[in-house]
Amino acid sequence: MECVRKYFDEEATARILNDLWFDEEACAETRASYMESGKGNTNGVSAKNETFEGYYPNWHMILIRDSADGAWRIDGQGY
């Protein structure tokens, strides 16, 4: 969650982060799609390490890391 907060503080400064949460159960479908046909299919990330204008209450950010203890980074986003 810290990498998302940092993204909004340093890069997406024109946007407002109203709420931030992680729902593991709700993310299962997005994770499978990412690994099968999204960037996860081409960037070599392991499935165990992946976890704009207007109001988007269902905006998703794809977070990945290189290893179990690696730093998280944003690899994609959308809704």
PDB file of N, CA, C and O in Angstrom:
ATOM      1  N   MET A   1       0.819  -1.188   0.000  1.00  0.00           N
ATOM      2  CA  MET A   1       0.000   0.000   0.000  1.00  0.00           C
ATOM      3  C   MET A   1       0.869   1.261   0.000  1.00  0.00           C
ATOM      4  O   MET A   1       0.471   2.309  -0.510  1.00  0.00           O
ATOM      5  N   GLU A   2       2.052   1.136   0.579  1.00  0.00           N
ATOM      6  CA  GLU A   2       2.939   2.304   0.611  1.00  0.00           C
ATOM      7  C   GLU A   2       3.355   2.745  -0.788  1.00  0.00           C
ATOM      8  O   GLU A   2       3.473   3.943  -1.043  1.00  0.00           O
ATOM      9  N   CYS A   3       3.580   1.797  -1.702  1.00  0.00           N
ATOM     10  CA  CYS A   3       3.992   2.205  -3.046  1.00  0.00           C
ATOM     11  C   CYS A   3       2.856   2.939  -3.757  1.00  0.00           C
ATOM     12  O   CYS A   3       3.115   3.819  -4.577  1.00  0.00           O
ATOM     13  N   VAL A   4       1.617   2.597  -3.462  1.00  0.00           N
ATOM     14  CA  VAL A   4       0.471   3.302  -4.050  1.00  0.00           C
ATOM     15  C   VAL A   4       0.383   4.709  -3.468  1.00  0.00           C
ATOM     16  O   VAL A   4       0.189   5.674  -4.208  1.00  0.00           O
ATOM     17  N   ARG A   5       0.521   4.834  -2.167  1.00  0.00           N
ATOM     18  CA  ARG A   5       0.495   6.164  -1.550  1.00  0.00           C
ATOM     19  C   ARG A   5       1.616   7.042  -2.104  1.00  0.00           C
ATOM     20  O   ARG A   5       1.410   8.225  -2.377  1.00  0.00           O
ATOM     21  N   LYS A   6       2.799   6.458  -2.268  1.00  0.00           N
ATOM     22  CA  LYS A   6       3.937   7.200  -2.812  1.00  0.00           C
ATOM     23  C   LYS A   6       3.647   7.648  -4.243  1.00  0.00           C
ATOM     24  O   LYS A   6       3.986   8.769  -4.623  1.00  0.00           O
ATOM     25  N   TYR A   7       3.021   6.776  -5.038  1.00  0.00           N
ATOM     26  CA  TYR A   7       2.657   7.120  -6.412  1.00  0.00           C
ATOM     27  C   TYR A   7       1.740   8.353  -6.427  1.00  0.00           C
ATOM     28  O   TYR A   7       1.953   9.273  -7.216  1.00  0.00           O
ATOM     29  N   PHE A   8       0.734   8.369  -5.567  1.00  0.00           N
ATOM     30  CA  PHE A   8      -0.178   9.514  -5.525  1.00  0.00           C
ATOM     31  C   PHE A   8       0.510  10.766  -4.983  1.00  0.00           C
ATOM     32  O   PHE A   8       0.216  11.872  -5.437  1.00  0.00           O
ATOM     33  N   ASP A   9       1.409  10.612  -4.034  1.00  0.00           N
ATOM     34  CA  ASP A   9       2.128  11.755  -3.465  1.00  0.00           C
ATOM     35  C   ASP A   9       3.151  12.350  -4.420  1.00  0.00           C
ATOM     36  O   ASP A   9       3.345  13.566  -4.441  1.00  0.00           O
ATOM     37  N   GLU A  10       3.812  11.500  -5.218  1.00  0.00           N
ATOM     38  CA  GLU A  10       4.934  11.966  -6.031  1.00  0.00           C
ATOM     39  C   GLU A  10       4.658  12.039  -7.533  1.00  0.00           C
ATOM     40  O   GLU A  10       5.223  12.895  -8.213  1.00  0.00           O
ATOM     41  N   GLU A  11       3.812  11.172  -8.060  1.00  0.00           N
ATOM     42  CA  GLU A  11       3.607  11.131  -9.507  1.00  0.00           C
ATOM     43  C   GLU A  11       2.212  11.569  -9.947  1.00  0.00           C
ATOM     44  O   GLU A  11       2.072  12.297 -10.929  1.00  0.00           O
ATOM     45  N   ALA A  12       1.213  11.142  -9.247  1.00  0.00           N
ATOM     46  CA  ALA A  12      -0.170  11.452  -9.621  1.00  0.00           C
ATOM     47  C   ALA A  12      -0.699  12.577  -8.742  1.00  0.00           C
ATOM     48  O   ALA A  12      -1.771  12.461  -8.148  1.00  0.00           O
ATOM     49  N   THR A  13       0.053  13.657  -8.666  1.00  0.00           N
ATOM     50  CA  THR A  13      -0.262  14.728  -7.723  1.00  0.00           C
ATOM     51  C   THR A  13      -1.557  15.470  -8.051  1.00  0.00           C
ATOM     52  O   THR A  13      -2.112  16.137  -7.178  1.00  0.00           O
ATOM     53  N   ALA A  14      -2.046  15.374  -9.273  1.00  0.00           N
ATOM     54  CA  ALA A  14      -3.305  16.022  -9.639  1.00  0.00           C
ATOM     55  C   ALA A  14      -4.512  15.165  -9.246  1.00  0.00           C
ATOM     56  O   ALA A  14      -5.651  15.624  -9.325  1.00  0.00           O
ATOM     57  N   ARG A  15      -4.268  13.945  -8.830  1.00  0.00           N
ATOM     58  CA  ARG A  15      -5.340  13.035  -8.421  1.00  0.00           C
ATOM     59  C   ARG A  15      -5.450  13.011  -6.907  1.00  0.00           C
ATOM     60  O   ARG A  15      -4.506  13.346  -6.193  1.00  0.00           O
ATOM     61  N   ILE A  16      -6.623  12.608  -6.431  1.00  0.00           N
ATOM     62  CA  ILE A  16      -6.856  12.511  -4.993  1.00  0.00           C
ATOM     63  C   ILE A  16      -7.169  11.060  -4.649  1.00  0.00           C
ATOM     64  O   ILE A  16      -8.082  10.461  -5.218  1.00  0.00           O
ATOM     65  N   LEU A  17      -6.419  10.510  -3.731  1.00  0.00           N
ATOM     66  CA  LEU A  17      -6.662   9.156  -3.240  1.00  0.00           C
ATOM     67  C   LEU A  17      -7.608   9.256  -2.048  1.00  0.00           C
ATOM     68  O   LEU A  17      -7.223   9.713  -0.972  1.00  0.00           O
ATOM     69  N   ASN A  18      -8.866   8.817  -2.256  1.00  0.00           N
ATOM     70  CA  ASN A  18      -9.871   8.911  -1.202  1.00  0.00           C
ATOM     71  C   ASN A  18      -9.868   7.709  -0.277  1.00  0.00           C
ATOM     72  O   ASN A  18     -10.144   7.846   0.915  1.00  0.00           O
ATOM     73  N   ASP A  19      -9.565   6.546  -0.802  1.00  0.00           N
ATOM     74  CA  ASP A  19      -9.632   5.328  -0.009  1.00  0.00           C
ATOM     75  C   ASP A  19      -8.689   4.305  -0.634  1.00  0.00           C
ATOM     76  O   ASP A  19      -8.447   4.336  -1.841  1.00  0.00           O
ATOM     77  N   LEU A  20      -8.167   3.414   0.171  1.00  0.00           N
ATOM     78  CA  LEU A  20      -7.237   2.403  -0.310  1.00  0.00           C
ATOM     79  C   LEU A  20      -7.440   1.139   0.503  1.00  0.00           C
ATOM     80  O   LEU A  20      -7.379   1.167   1.732  1.00  0.00           O
ATOM     81  N   TRP A  21      -7.683   0.023  -0.188  1.00  0.00           N
ATOM     82  CA  TRP A  21      -7.843  -1.243   0.509  1.00  0.00           C
ATOM     83  C   TRP A  21      -7.428  -2.386  -0.403  1.00  0.00           C
ATOM     84  O   TRP A  21      -7.309  -2.226  -1.617  1.00  0.00           O
ATOM     85  N   PHE A  22      -7.211  -3.534   0.206  1.00  0.00           N
ATOM     86  CA  PHE A  22      -6.866  -4.750  -0.517  1.00  0.00           C
ATOM     87  C   PHE A  22      -7.868  -5.820  -0.131  1.00  0.00           C
ATOM     88  O   PHE A  22      -8.030  -6.134   1.048  1.00  0.00           O
ATOM     89  N   ASP A  23      -8.538  -6.378  -1.123  1.00  0.00           N
ATOM     90  CA  ASP A  23      -9.506  -7.446  -0.924  1.00  0.00           C
ATOM     91  C   ASP A  23      -8.997  -8.661  -1.703  1.00  0.00           C
ATOM     92  O   ASP A  23      -9.211  -8.763  -2.911  1.00  0.00           O
ATOM     93  N   GLU A  24      -8.329  -9.570  -1.015  1.00  0.00           N
ATOM     94  CA  GLU A  24      -7.679 -10.709  -1.680  1.00  0.00           C
ATOM     95  C   GLU A  24      -8.660 -11.548  -2.480  1.00  0.00           C
ATOM     96  O   GLU A  24      -8.346 -11.972  -3.592  1.00  0.00           O
ATOM     97  N   GLU A  25      -9.826 -11.790  -1.938  1.00  0.00           N
ATOM     98  CA  GLU A  25     -10.811 -12.614  -2.635  1.00  0.00           C
ATOM     99  C   GLU A  25     -11.290 -11.945  -3.932  1.00  0.00           C
ATOM    100  O   GLU A  25     -11.415 -12.604  -4.965  1.00  0.00           O
ATOM    101  N   ALA A  26     -11.553 -10.653  -3.871  1.00  0.00           N
ATOM    102  CA  ALA A  26     -12.022  -9.929  -5.054  1.00  0.00           C
ATOM    103  C   ALA A  26     -10.938  -9.803  -6.121  1.00  0.00           C
ATOM    104  O   ALA A  26     -11.255  -9.602  -7.293  1.00  0.00           O
ATOM    105  N   CYS A  27      -9.682  -9.917  -5.745  1.00  0.00           N
ATOM    106  CA  CYS A  27      -8.575  -9.754  -6.688  1.00  0.00           C
ATOM    107  C   CYS A  27      -8.244 -11.026  -7.471  1.00  0.00           C
ATOM    108  O   CYS A  27      -7.471 -10.962  -8.426  1.00  0.00           O
ATOM    109  N   ALA A  28      -8.796 -12.156  -7.102  1.00  0.00           N
ATOM    110  CA  ALA A  28      -8.437 -13.427  -7.738  1.00  0.00           C
ATOM    111  C   ALA A  28      -8.679 -13.409  -9.244  1.00  0.00           C
ATOM    112  O   ALA A  28      -7.825 -13.867 -10.002  1.00  0.00           O
ATOM    113  N   GLU A  29      -9.809 -12.897  -9.691  1.00  0.00           N
ATOM    114  CA  GLU A  29     -10.119 -12.863 -11.122  1.00  0.00           C
ATOM    115  C   GLU A  29      -9.189 -11.911 -11.871  1.00  0.00           C
ATOM    116  O   GLU A  29      -8.698 -12.237 -12.951  1.00  0.00           O
ATOM    117  N   THR A  30      -8.953 -10.741 -11.296  1.00  0.00           N
ATOM    118  CA  THR A  30      -8.043  -9.783 -11.920  1.00  0.00           C
ATOM    119  C   THR A  30      -6.643 -10.356 -12.017  1.00  0.00           C
ATOM    120  O   THR A  30      -5.975 -10.195 -13.039  1.00  0.00           O
ATOM    121  N   ARG A  31      -6.191 -11.023 -10.962  1.00  0.00           N
ATOM    122  CA  ARG A  31      -4.857 -11.626 -10.945  1.00  0.00           C
ATOM    123  C   ARG A  31      -4.724 -12.682 -12.043  1.00  0.00           C
ATOM    124  O   ARG A  31      -3.717 -12.716 -12.751  1.00  0.00           O
ATOM    125  N   ALA A  32      -5.729 -13.539 -12.186  1.00  0.00           N
ATOM    126  CA  ALA A  32      -5.695 -14.592 -13.205  1.00  0.00           C
ATOM    127  C   ALA A  32      -5.635 -13.986 -14.605  1.00  0.00           C
ATOM    128  O   ALA A  32      -4.870 -14.455 -15.448  1.00  0.00           O
ATOM    129  N   SER A  33      -6.426 -12.958 -14.858  1.00  0.00           N
ATOM    130  CA  SER A  33      -6.427 -12.297 -16.160  1.00  0.00           C
ATOM    131  C   SER A  33      -5.080 -11.646 -16.452  1.00  0.00           C
ATOM    132  O   SER A  33      -4.566 -11.746 -17.566  1.00  0.00           O
ATOM    133  N   TYR A  34      -4.514 -10.984 -15.457  1.00  0.00           N
ATOM    134  CA  TYR A  34      -3.212 -10.336 -15.597  1.00  0.00           C
ATOM    135  C   TYR A  34      -2.136 -11.351 -15.961  1.00  0.00           C
ATOM    136  O   TYR A  34      -1.319 -11.104 -16.848  1.00  0.00           O
ATOM    137  N   MET A  35      -2.136 -12.489 -15.279  1.00  0.00           N
ATOM    138  CA  MET A  35      -1.117 -13.509 -15.513  1.00  0.00           C
ATOM    139  C   MET A  35      -1.314 -14.213 -16.849  1.00  0.00           C
ATOM    140  O   MET A  35      -0.336 -14.638 -17.465  1.00  0.00           O
ATOM    141  N   GLU A  36      -2.546 -14.345 -17.307  1.00  0.00           N
ATOM    142  CA  GLU A  36      -2.821 -15.076 -18.545  1.00  0.00           C
ATOM    143  C   GLU A  36      -2.673 -14.216 -19.797  1.00  0.00           C
ATOM    144  O   GLU A  36      -2.077 -14.655 -20.781  1.00  0.00           O
ATOM    145  N   SER A  37      -3.208 -12.997 -19.770  1.00  0.00           N
ATOM    146  CA  SER A  37      -3.211 -12.215 -20.995  1.00  0.00           C
ATOM    147  C   SER A  37      -2.748 -10.774 -20.820  1.00  0.00           C
ATOM    148  O   SER A  37      -2.728 -10.022 -21.795  1.00  0.00           O
ATOM    149  N   GLY A  38      -2.382 -10.372 -19.630  1.00  0.00           N
ATOM    150  CA  GLY A  38      -1.887  -9.025 -19.404  1.00  0.00           C
ATOM    151  C   GLY A  38      -0.375  -9.008 -19.350  1.00  0.00           C
ATOM    152  O   GLY A  38       0.285  -9.920 -19.848  1.00  0.00           O
ATOM    153  N   LYS A  39       0.170  -7.973 -18.747  1.00  0.00           N
ATOM    154  CA  LYS A  39       1.629  -7.849 -18.640  1.00  0.00           C
ATOM    155  C   LYS A  39       2.260  -9.037 -17.922  1.00  0.00           C
ATOM    156  O   LYS A  39       3.418  -9.368 -18.176  1.00  0.00           O
ATOM    157  N   GLY A  40       1.515  -9.675 -17.034  1.00  0.00           N
ATOM    158  CA  GLY A  40       2.043 -10.824 -16.319  1.00  0.00           C
ATOM    159  C   GLY A  40       2.416 -11.968 -17.238  1.00  0.00           C
ATOM    160  O   GLY A  40       3.195 -12.846 -16.867  1.00  0.00           O
ATOM    161  N   ASN A  41       1.862 -11.957 -18.436  1.00  0.00           N
ATOM    162  CA  ASN A  41       2.163 -12.984 -19.424  1.00  0.00           C
ATOM    163  C   ASN A  41       3.504 -12.741 -20.107  1.00  0.00           C
ATOM    164  O   ASN A  41       4.062 -13.660 -20.707  1.00  0.00           O
ATOM    165  N   THR A  42       4.032 -11.517 -20.026  1.00  0.00           N
ATOM    166  CA  THR A  42       5.255 -11.192 -20.757  1.00  0.00           C
ATOM    167  C   THR A  42       6.406 -10.670 -19.907  1.00  0.00           C
ATOM    168  O   THR A  42       7.541 -10.630 -20.381  1.00  0.00           O
ATOM    169  N   ASN A  43       6.143 -10.268 -18.663  1.00  0.00           N
ATOM    170  CA  ASN A  43       7.217  -9.630 -17.903  1.00  0.00           C
ATOM    171  C   ASN A  43       7.954 -10.555 -16.945  1.00  0.00           C
ATOM    172  O   ASN A  43       8.856 -10.115 -16.233  1.00  0.00           O
ATOM    173  N   GLY A  44       7.584 -11.827 -16.919  1.00  0.00           N
ATOM    174  CA  GLY A  44       8.308 -12.797 -16.119  1.00  0.00           C
ATOM    175  C   GLY A  44       7.993 -12.790 -14.640  1.00  0.00           C
ATOM    176  O   GLY A  44       8.692 -13.451 -13.871  1.00  0.00           O
ATOM    177  N   VAL A  45       6.973 -12.073 -14.209  1.00  0.00           N
ATOM    178  CA  VAL A  45       6.628 -12.032 -12.790  1.00  0.00           C
ATOM    179  C   VAL A  45       5.995 -13.360 -12.373  1.00  0.00           C
ATOM    180  O   VAL A  45       5.273 -13.986 -13.149  1.00  0.00           O
ATOM    181  N   SER A  46       6.270 -13.771 -11.163  1.00  0.00           N
ATOM    182  CA  SER A  46       5.665 -14.976 -10.613  1.00  0.00           C
ATOM    183  C   SER A  46       4.285 -14.639 -10.063  1.00  0.00           C
ATOM    184  O   SER A  46       4.097 -13.558  -9.504  1.00  0.00           O
ATOM    185  N   ALA A  47       3.327 -15.529 -10.206  1.00  0.00           N
ATOM    186  CA  ALA A  47       1.958 -15.293  -9.720  1.00  0.00           C
ATOM    187  C   ALA A  47       1.932 -14.986  -8.225  1.00  0.00           C
ATOM    188  O   ALA A  47       1.048 -14.263  -7.766  1.00  0.00           O
ATOM    189  N   LYS A  48       2.864 -15.511  -7.472  1.00  0.00           N
ATOM    190  CA  LYS A  48       2.866 -15.272  -6.020  1.00  0.00           C
ATOM    191  C   LYS A  48       3.424 -13.896  -5.664  1.00  0.00           C
ATOM    192  O   LYS A  48       3.362 -13.494  -4.502  1.00  0.00           O
ATOM    193  N   ASN A  49       3.973 -13.155  -6.652  1.00  0.00           N
ATOM    194  CA  ASN A  49       4.569 -11.851  -6.380  1.00  0.00           C
ATOM    195  C   ASN A  49       3.896 -10.713  -7.148  1.00  0.00           C
ATOM    196  O   ASN A  49       4.505  -9.664  -7.360  1.00  0.00           O
ATOM    197  N   GLU A  50       2.649 -10.914  -7.564  1.00  0.00           N
ATOM    198  CA  GLU A  50       1.968  -9.837  -8.265  1.00  0.00           C
ATOM    199  C   GLU A  50       0.823  -9.202  -7.459  1.00  0.00           C
ATOM    200  O   GLU A  50       0.154  -8.318  -7.993  1.00  0.00           O
ATOM    201  N   THR A  51       0.658  -9.454  -6.669  1.00  0.00           N
ATOM    202  CA  THR A  51      -0.556  -8.873  -6.208  1.00  0.00           C
ATOM    203  C   THR A  51      -0.669  -7.586  -7.172  1.00  0.00           C
ATOM    204  O   THR A  51      -1.624  -6.816  -7.064  1.00  0.00           O
ATOM    205  N   PHE A  52      -7.472   8.653 -12.534  1.00  0.00           N
ATOM    206  CA  PHE A  52      -7.515   9.647 -13.655  1.00  0.00           C
ATOM    207  C   PHE A  52      -8.648  10.728 -13.571  1.00  0.00           C
ATOM    208  O   PHE A  52      -9.195  10.924 -12.486  1.00  0.00           O
ATOM    209  N   GLU A  53      -8.953  11.312 -14.490  1.00  0.00           N
ATOM    210  CA  GLU A  53      -9.946  12.385 -14.291  1.00  0.00           C
ATOM    211  C   GLU A  53     -11.295  11.785 -13.926  1.00  0.00           C
ATOM    212  O   GLU A  53     -11.737  10.822 -14.553  1.00  0.00           O
ATOM    213  N   GLY A  54     -11.932  12.329 -12.947  1.00  0.00           N
ATOM    214  CA  GLY A  54     -13.220  11.822 -12.531  1.00  0.00           C
ATOM    215  C   GLY A  54     -13.117  11.015 -11.253  1.00  0.00           C
ATOM    216  O   GLY A  54     -12.075  10.990 -10.598  1.00  0.00           O
ATOM    217  N   TYR A  55     -14.202  10.361 -10.912  1.00  0.00           N
ATOM    218  CA  TYR A  55     -14.266   9.541  -9.703  1.00  0.00           C
ATOM    219  C   TYR A  55     -14.391   8.086 -10.121  1.00  0.00           C
ATOM    220  O   TYR A  55     -15.345   7.727 -10.812  1.00  0.00           O
ATOM    221  N   TYR A  56     -13.455   7.244  -9.720  1.00  0.00           N
ATOM    222  CA  TYR A  56     -13.437   5.842 -10.095  1.00  0.00           C
ATOM    223  C   TYR A  56     -13.391   4.984  -8.832  1.00  0.00           C
ATOM    224  O   TYR A  56     -12.306   4.653  -8.354  1.00  0.00           O
ATOM    225  N   PRO A  57     -14.542   4.621  -8.291  1.00  0.00           N
ATOM    226  CA  PRO A  57     -14.557   3.868  -7.045  1.00  0.00           C
ATOM    227  C   PRO A  57     -14.038   2.438  -7.179  1.00  0.00           C
ATOM    228  O   PRO A  57     -13.730   1.806  -6.168  1.00  0.00           O
ATOM    229  N   ASN A  58     -13.935   1.922  -8.380  1.00  0.00           N
ATOM    230  CA  ASN A  58     -13.458   0.550  -8.578  1.00  0.00           C
ATOM    231  C   ASN A  58     -12.134   0.495  -9.324  1.00  0.00           C
ATOM    232  O   ASN A  58     -11.844  -0.494  -9.998  1.00  0.00           O
ATOM    233  N   TRP A  59     -11.328   1.546  -9.212  1.00  0.00           N
ATOM    234  CA  TRP A  59     -10.030   1.602  -9.869  1.00  0.00           C
ATOM    235  C   TRP A  59      -9.126   0.530  -9.276  1.00  0.00           C
ATOM    236  O   TRP A  59      -9.092   0.350  -8.058  1.00  0.00           O
ATOM    237  N   HIS A  60      -8.398  -0.179 -10.124  1.00  0.00           N
ATOM    238  CA  HIS A  60      -7.496  -1.240  -9.670  1.00  0.00           C
ATOM    239  C   HIS A  60      -6.065  -0.867 -10.024  1.00  0.00           C
ATOM    240  O   HIS A  60      -5.810  -0.233 -11.047  1.00  0.00           O
ATOM    241  N   MET A  61      -5.156  -1.260  -9.186  1.00  0.00           N
ATOM    242  CA  MET A  61      -3.740  -1.111  -9.470  1.00  0.00           C
ATOM    243  C   MET A  61      -3.106  -2.489  -9.314  1.00  0.00           C
ATOM    244  O   MET A  61      -3.322  -3.172  -8.312  1.00  0.00           O
ATOM    245  N   ILE A  62      -2.326  -2.890 -10.308  1.00  0.00           N
ATOM    246  CA  ILE A  62      -1.625  -4.166 -10.271  1.00  0.00           C
ATOM    247  C   ILE A  62      -0.259  -3.917  -9.652  1.00  0.00           C
ATOM    248  O   ILE A  62       0.536  -3.141 -10.183  1.00  0.00           O
ATOM    249  N   LEU A  63       0.013  -4.573  -8.534  1.00  0.00           N
ATOM    250  CA  LEU A  63       1.294  -4.450  -7.848  1.00  0.00           C
ATOM    251  C   LEU A  63       2.058  -5.754  -7.989  1.00  0.00           C
ATOM    252  O   LEU A  63       1.501  -6.834  -7.795  1.00  0.00           O
ATOM    253  N   ILE A  64       3.338  -5.647  -8.329  1.00  0.00           N
ATOM    254  CA  ILE A  64       4.183  -6.830  -8.451  1.00  0.00           C
ATOM    255  C   ILE A  64       5.487  -6.591  -7.693  1.00  0.00           C
ATOM    256  O   ILE A  64       5.808  -5.467  -7.310  1.00  0.00           O
ATOM    257  N   ARG A  65       6.222  -7.673  -7.488  1.00  0.00           N
ATOM    258  CA  ARG A  65       7.554  -7.592  -6.890  1.00  0.00           C
ATOM    259  C   ARG A  65       8.388  -8.729  -7.458  1.00  0.00           C
ATOM    260  O   ARG A  65       7.841  -9.705  -7.972  1.00  0.00           O
ATOM    261  N   ASP A  66       9.681  -8.612  -7.369  1.00  0.00           N
ATOM    262  CA  ASP A  66      10.583  -9.606  -7.961  1.00  0.00           C
ATOM    263  C   ASP A  66      10.747 -10.850  -7.101  1.00  0.00           C
ATOM    264  O   ASP A  66      11.117 -11.909  -7.607  1.00  0.00           O
ATOM    265  N   SER A  67      10.477 -10.733  -5.811  1.00  0.00           N
ATOM    266  CA  SER A  67      10.614 -11.870  -4.907  1.00  0.00           C
ATOM    267  C   SER A  67       9.718 -11.642  -3.702  1.00  0.00           C
ATOM    268  O   SER A  67       9.126 -10.573  -3.554  1.00  0.00           O
ATOM    269  N   ALA A  68       9.620 -12.638  -2.847  1.00  0.00           N
ATOM    270  CA  ALA A  68       8.752 -12.548  -1.671  1.00  0.00           C
ATOM    271  C   ALA A  68       9.122 -11.393  -0.751  1.00  0.00           C
ATOM    272  O   ALA A  68       8.261 -10.869  -0.045  1.00  0.00           O
ATOM    273  N   ASP A  69      10.382 -10.989  -0.747  1.00  0.00           N
ATOM    274  CA  ASP A  69      10.789  -9.870   0.104  1.00  0.00           C
ATOM    275  C   ASP A  69      11.182  -8.636  -0.707  1.00  0.00           C
ATOM    276  O   ASP A  69      11.761  -7.695  -0.163  1.00  0.00           O
ATOM    277  N   GLY A  70      10.870  -8.636  -2.002  1.00  0.00           N
ATOM    278  CA  GLY A  70      11.186  -7.507  -2.865  1.00  0.00           C
ATOM    279  C   GLY A  70      10.246  -6.328  -2.662  1.00  0.00           C
ATOM    280  O   GLY A  70       9.180  -6.462  -2.062  1.00  0.00           O
ATOM    281  N   ALA A  71      10.651  -5.189  -3.164  1.00  0.00           N
ATOM    282  CA  ALA A  71       9.834  -3.980  -3.075  1.00  0.00           C
ATOM    283  C   ALA A  71       8.684  -4.048  -4.077  1.00  0.00           C
ATOM    284  O   ALA A  71       8.874  -4.477  -5.216  1.00  0.00           O
ATOM    285  N   TRP A  72       7.495  -3.628  -3.656  1.00  0.00           N
ATOM    286  CA  TRP A  72       6.335  -3.590  -4.534  1.00  0.00           C
ATOM    287  C   TRP A  72       6.459  -2.435  -5.506  1.00  0.00           C
ATOM    288  O   TRP A  72       7.006  -1.386  -5.167  1.00  0.00           O
ATOM    289  N   ARG A  73       5.944  -2.629  -6.731  1.00  0.00           N
ATOM    290  CA  ARG A  73       5.883  -1.556  -7.724  1.00  0.00           C
ATOM    291  C   ARG A  73       4.593  -1.712  -8.528  1.00  0.00           C
ATOM    292  O   ARG A  73       4.068  -2.816  -8.672  1.00  0.00           O
ATOM    293  N   ILE A  74       4.104  -0.615  -9.037  1.00  0.00           N
ATOM    294  CA  ILE A  74       2.885  -0.612  -9.836  1.00  0.00           C
ATOM    295  C   ILE A  74       3.229  -1.043 -11.253  1.00  0.00           C
ATOM    296  O   ILE A  74       4.107  -0.459 -11.888  1.00  0.00           O
ATOM    297  N   ASP A  75       2.536  -2.067 -11.752  1.00  0.00           N
ATOM    298  CA  ASP A  75       2.791  -2.584 -13.092  1.00  0.00           C
ATOM    299  C   ASP A  75       1.627  -2.320 -14.035  1.00  0.00           C
ATOM    300  O   ASP A  75       1.754  -2.522 -15.243  1.00  0.00           O
ATOM    301  N   GLY A  76       0.521  -1.884 -13.515  1.00  0.00           N
ATOM    302  CA  GLY A  76      -0.639  -1.590 -14.353  1.00  0.00           C
ATOM    303  C   GLY A  76      -1.765  -1.034 -13.501  1.00  0.00           C
ATOM    304  O   GLY A  76      -1.772  -1.173 -12.278  1.00  0.00           O
ATOM    305  N   GLN A  77      -2.710  -0.404 -14.172  1.00  0.00           N
ATOM    306  CA  GLN A  77      -3.867   0.113 -13.464  1.00  0.00           C
ATOM    307  C   GLN A  77      -5.026   0.311 -14.417  1.00  0.00           C
ATOM    308  O   GLN A  77      -4.828   0.429 -15.626  1.00  0.00           O
ATOM    309  N   GLY A  78      -6.219   0.347 -13.887  1.00  0.00           N
ATOM    310  CA  GLY A  78      -7.423   0.534 -14.687  1.00  0.00           C
ATOM    311  C   GLY A  78      -8.636   0.098 -13.908  1.00  0.00           C
ATOM    312  O   GLY A  78      -8.582  -0.086 -12.692  1.00  0.00           O
ATOM    313  N   TYR A  79      -9.725  -0.065 -14.615  1.00  0.00           N
ATOM    314  CA  TYR A  79     -10.965  -0.497 -13.954  1.00  0.00           C
ATOM    315  C   TYR A  79     -11.698  -1.500 -14.778  1.00  0.00           C
ATOM    316  O   TYR A  79     -12.761  -1.972 -14.375  1.00  0.00           O
TER     317      TYR A  79
END
